[in-house]
Amino acid sequence: MYAVVDIETTGSRFGEDRITEVAIYQTDGESIQGEWSSLVQPGVAIPTYITALTGIDDHMLVDAPSFADIAADIEAWTADRILVAHNAAFDYGFLRREFERCGLLFQRKRLCTVKVSRKIFPGLPSYSLGRLCKRLGIPLTDRHRAFGDAQATALLLNMLVDNDRRGVIGRSLKHGSGERNLPPNLTRARFLSVPERTGVYYLYNERGQLLYIGKARNMRARLTQHFGAAERNAREARLRHLVHDVDYAETGSELIALLLESAEIKKHRPPFNAAQKQWQPNFGLVRYSDQQGYERLGVVKLHRRRPCIQTFPDLLSARRCLERMVAAHGLCPQLSGLQKSIRAQSGCHDHRAGLCQGACAGRETRKAYNQKVQEALRALNAETAHCLILGRGRHADERSVVAVENGHYLGYGYYDPSMVEEHPEALRDVVSSKGDNPDVQRILSSWLRGVGHHERILPLPPNAAQGIDTDPEPLHDSSGTFGFPMDA
């Protein structure tokens, strides 16, 4: 027994838009047995484009019942029946959300006539309700009104039941079937073409425009999670409704999947990846010698012609790294640009507190202080500022490599370990150059300091000529406390 449902709404957003009309047709798969419909007072204004589409306006709903007033009727008309709709995820999701607002739970088995039509009547140019009805000779009146669309869907369902020679409907209703969560316009074959492997996946709309880019260790499983979340999340529901196609790129390495995802999002700017579109210029850690011969460290805005020891996604990250180096190696915060000089020969605050040995006041020798700076930089380099990250390839006979040098991301590549010797010079040759940016820096920093991944770190000897700036431009924030001391 089936309850064929259609609703009209103020829009497509689960969390914000509301139902304005509900219609239910009961059928046993052969003939219609009963019908019920009602307008619904949504409690919000009807957008003009919705009125143009459906003909429903605010005036028509002045005396209409609220959803709470008709919830019991909907419960009774759908009880012990399979809920059927054309794009069932949309109608079912809105109904569940309205019941939740009333403090009630609404759960039904459901069947989507879009998905079932694709299997029982394959190869049609369109599976929209209007074009299906025209193609199959089903009468459709009062288009975009709930009672007209629900009646046509009920007649379509009866035709589908009559032509289901391969048990498509029964399989679709099987409990736990992941297929019922697929986007109505994405074929099962296309979904199954996505492998259960690590990589980056791409979701497209009906015009081939990119909607979303994501990464996963198991791409097919991640897509299943996406589509299954549509009933609980308005954003996922909108995405599922728009998806018509999917593509993917295997990476083997989860790290490369993260890097590729970030680069592709910035290149294509998909509308459902808005959170990762924007980024600000990097900051860098530099070293230079002052007029007294003391080695100094500092944070500057990244510049193409200024080599840096290490780059950071933002000023705060760079400053915190420098603060750790100062604390761990007994460096002077004033000579590191973390404190501003108050008066000559007085030294920094830490020196007066007994925490700094006085390089800022000339009380610590240049040789002793510069040795501490060198030790701090060696320790920083030991934190994989210069390395090759060797990981899994896209198949069993392949390996991947990600290159980082002087804190900069150089790129990644793939190689056959039986053909390429695993030493730095050979592996550098297989690396394809990629762009560095703050998101990449965050990804690499998090990955290199993380645990549980399968990559192997191959250290690289740092180039001593890089990372030295003999005439840095000072960097100040609005308070004037960041950057290099100007009285050196």
N, C-alpha and C positions, 0 to 999 in steps of 0.2 A: 504494500500500500504506500502511495506517495502523496506528499503535500507539496504542490508546485507553488513556489513563492516568487513574487516580484515586489520590489520596493522602489520608491522614488525618494530622493534625498535633496538636501540643500547643497551638496557637493560630494567629493570623494574622500574626504579626510575623516577617518574613523574617530579620532579624538575630538574633533571640532564640529563636524557637520552632523545633521540630524535627519531622521526619517520624516517624510511628509505624506507618504501614502503606502499602504500595504494591501496586497491582494493575495489570496490563497485559493488554489483549485485542488480539490482532492480527486485522485484518479487511481485506478487499480492497474494501470498500464494498458487498458483497453478502451475505457470510456470515462468521461468526467462524471463524478458522483456528487459533487457539491462545490459551492463557491462562496467566498466571503471577501469583502474588501472594505476599507475605511480610509478616509483622509486622516491625517495626524497633525496636531498642533505642535510644531517643533520648538516653539519658544524663542526662535531667532528669525530674523528677516530672511525672505527668499531672495537670493541674488537675481538680478534681471536676466542673466543668461540662462538660469534654471527655468525661470518663467517662460522665456522664449522657447526652450526645448520641450517643456512638459505642459505648459499652459496653466500650471498651478501658481497662484499668486497669494499674497498675504490676505487679501480680502476673502478668498475662498476658504481660508483656514481659521477665520475668526471664531466660529462656533464648533470647530473640529475638536474631538477628544484628544487628550494628551496620550503619549504612549503608555503611561502607567494605567490609563483608563481602559486600554484595549489589550494589555499584556495577557490577561486571562483568556481572552478570545483566541489570541495567537497560540497560546499554550495548548488550548483544547483542539484547535483545528489542525495542529501539527503533531499532536500526541500519538506515539506508537507508529509514526510514519517516517519514511525517508524524506528528508527535505531536499527538494530539487529546485535548481535555478540555473539560468543561463549566466555563467560566471558565478558559481555558487559561493565562492570565497567572499565576494563583495557583499551579497545579500546576507549570508550567514554571519559574517563579521559584524555588520551593522546591527543585526538583530541581537546578537550576543551582547554588544556594547550597550544597547538600549535596555536590555534586561538587567545588566549589571548596574546601570544607573538607578534602577528600581529596587536594587538589593536582591535580585533574583538570578538564579543560574539557569541558563538555556543551553541544552546540549541535544543535538540530533545527529544521526547519521546523515550524510549529505551526498548528493550526486550532482555533478556539473554537466549540463547538456552540451556545452562547448567541447569539452574533452571527449565525451562519449561520441558526439557527432563526428569528430575527426577520425575515430576508429571505425565506426559503422558505415559512414559515408566518406571514405577517404578521397583526397584529390580535388575537393571543391576549391574554387578560388577564394572564398571567404566563408567564415563560420560565424559572422555576426547574425543576430536573430532575424533582422530584416531580410538579409540576403538568403539565409537558409530557408526562411518561410517562402520567399519568392521562388527559389529553386525547387523546393519540394511540394509546392502547391498548397501550403498551409495558409488559411486566411489570417490576416493580421490587421486588426482595426485598432484605433486609439493608440497609435504608436507612442511610446514614452509616457504612457500612463500605466500604472501598476496592473489594473484589471485587464487591459488589452494585451500587454506583454505576457502576463501570467497565463492567460488563456492560450495564447499562441505557443508558449513553452510547454503547456500541458499537452497540447495536440502534437507537438514535436516529440515529446517523451513517448507518447503512445506509438508513434511511428518508429521511434528508435527501438522500443521493446519488440515491436513486430518484426523488425529487420535484424535483430541481434542474433545472428546464427552462430557466433563464436563465443558467447558468454562474456562479452565485454562488460556489460553492466554488473554482472555478478562479481567479476574480478575487481572492478572499480570500488565496489562496496565492501570488499574484504577488509576486516579490521586491521589497522596498522599499515594499510597500503600507502606507501609514500607517493604514489602516483596521484592520489586525490589532492595533494598539496601543490602539484605542479602548476605553473601559470597556465591559464586556459589556452593561450596562443603558442605555447611551446610544446612541441611534440615529444613523446616519450623517447623516441629514437634519438632525437637531438640531445636530450638530457643525458641519455646513456652513453653518448659519444664522449662525454667529459670523463676522463679517467680518474680513478681513485688514487691519484698521485699528487705530489707537491708541485705547485705552480701558481700562475695568475690566471684568473678567469675574467671574461668580459661579457656583460649583458647588454643587448641591443633592443631598440623598439622596432615597430613595424617598418619604419623608413630606413633602418640600418644605422640609426644614430646611437652612439654609445651612451648608456645610462649609468653604468656602474662598473668599477674595476675593483677586484678583491684578490686576496691571496689566501692560500690554505695548504696545509700538509696533505689533506685529502679533499680535492676540489669538488668532487661529486657530493661528498658528505656535507661540505660547507654549503653548497647550493640547496641541498635538502633542508638544512637549518634555516637558510634565508626564507625559503618558500613556506616552511612550516610555521615561521614566526609571524606570518601575515595576519593571522587571526587576532594576534595580541598587540600588534604594532602597526600604527597607521602608515608610517613611512614604508615599512616592508610591504604592506598591502598595496600601496600605490605603485611600488616597484614591480611587484608580481603582476599587477594588472597590465602594466606597460610592456613587459618582457615578451618578445617574439623570437629571439634567437640568443644563442650563447656560443662563445668561442673561448679558447684557452691557449696558454703557452706553458709547457712543462719546464721546470727549472731544476728539478732534482734537489737542490739545496734550498732550505727554507730561508736562509739569509739572502740568497739571490732573489727569491720570490719577494721578500720584503723590499729589496732595493729596486727591483723591476716595477713592483706595484707603485712605489713612490714616484718613480720617474714617469710612468705612464699616466698617472693621475695629473701630474703637472703638465704633461704634454697635451692631453686630451680634455682635461677639465670637465669630467662627467658631472651632471647635475646632482647625482646622489652621492658624490664624494666631496661635498662642499667643505667639510671640516679640514681637508688636507690640501686645499688649493693654495693658500697664502703662506708666504714665508718671508722673513726679513733677512738682510745681509748678515753674514757670519761675523764673528769676532775672532781674533787670533791672539795667541801668546807669542811674544817676541823677546829677544835678548839683544842687548847692546852694551857698549862700554861707555862710561861717562868720562869727563875730562880728568878725573883723578885716577882712572884705570879700574874702577870698580865695575864688575859685571852686574848689569841690571836686568830684571825681568819686568814685563808689563803687558797690559791688555790694550789692543788697538782694534779699530774697525778694519775688517779684512779689505785688502787692496791687492789688485792683480800683480802689481810690481813690488809688493812687500812680502818677502818670504816669512812664513810663520813656523814656529816650532810645532804648534798644534792649533786646530781651528775648533770653534764651538758654535752652537746654534744661537746663543744669545749672550748678552753681557753678564748676566747672573751666573751662568754655567762657567764662563771663563774666569770670573772673579773667584768663584768658589774653588776652582782647581788651583788657582794661584794662592789662595789662602791656605789650602792644604799643604802645598809645597813649602810655604813660609813657615808654617807651624812644625812640619815634619823635619825640616832641615835647618832650623834656626836662622832663617834669612831675615833681613831687615824689612818690615812692612813699608817703610818710607822709600827705600831704594827699589821696592817692588811696585810702587805706585798705589799702594793701599792706604797710605796715610800721607797727609799733606804736611810739609815742613812748616813749623811755627816760627822759629828764629834760628839763625845760624849757630852752629856748634852745640845747640841744645839737645839734638838727637830726637828720635821719635818717641812716642808715648811708651812703646814697649821697652825702649832702652831705659827710660826713667823708672819703669816698673821692674827692671831687672830681667826682662825677657829677651832683650836684644843685646848682643855683645858690643854694639856701638860703631858699626861701620858707618852709620849715618852721621856720627860725630867725629869720625877719624880715629876712634879708639880701637878698632879692630883692623888688623893689617889687610891691605889689599889682597895679598897672596892667600891668606887664610879665608877671607870671605869669598874670593873667586873660586876656591876649591869647593866650598859648600854649594855654590851655584852649579858647578859642574856635576857634583854628586846628585843634586836635585834633578838636573836635566837627564842624567843617566837613569835615574829611577823612573822618570816620566817616560823615557823611551822604552824602558822595560815593560811598561804597561801597553805594549803593542802599538806604539805610534808608528813603528816601521815593521810591517809583517805581511805575509801572504797567508790567507785563510783557505785551507784546502778542505773541500767537502765532497758531498755526493754529487754525481752527475745525473743526467737524465735517463741513463740506463746502466746496466751492470758493468759495462766495459768503459765507463767514462767517469772522470772526476772533474770537479769545479775548482776555480781559484778566484779569490777576491783579493785585490791588492790595495794596501794602505801604506803611504809613505809620507813621513813628516806630518802625520796626522791628517793627511789629505786622502780622500777616496779617489783611486785612480780608475777603477773599473773592475770588470770580471770577465772570465772566459772559461772554456772547457777544453779538456785534453784527454788523450788516451795514455794512461800510465805505462803501457807497454811500448809506446812510441816516444814519449817525452820524458826526459829525465827530471826528477823532482828536485831541481836546485833553482835558486832564485833567477838566474839569467834565462834559463829555458822557460820557466813559468811566466816570466814577465812578457815573453814574446806572444803568449796566447791570450793575454789580457786585452780586451777591447776597451778603449777609453770611454768613460762615462762622466757625467757632470756631478760635481760636488755641491751640496747645499745643506742647510741646517737639518732638514729631515733625515738626510743620509747620515749626517754626523750623529744624530740621536740614535738611529738604527744601529750603526756600528758601535757606538759607545755602549749601548745597552747590550748588544750581542757579545762583545768582547768581555764585558764584565759579568755576563750571565753564566748559567750552568745548565747542563742537561742537553746541550746540542752536540752534534757529531763531528763538527769541524776540527781540523788539526791546525794549530798555529805554527807557521814557519817564520822565525824572526829574520829580519833583514838588517844588515849593518847600516846605521844611519849615516847620511852624507854630512860630514862635519861642516861643509861650506853652506849648507842650507840652514834656515832658521835664525840667521844673524842679521840684525838691522842696526846699522851704525848711526843712523840719524832718524829716529822714529818721530812721527808726528804725535804730539800728546793728545790724549783722549780724556775729555772731562764730561761728567754728567751735569745735571742742572745745579747740583750742590757744590760742584767743583772739587769733589773728594776723590774721584777716580782718575787714573792716568799717571803720567810720569811727573815727578817733581821738577819744577822749572828752575830751581836754584842750583842744579848740579853743575 
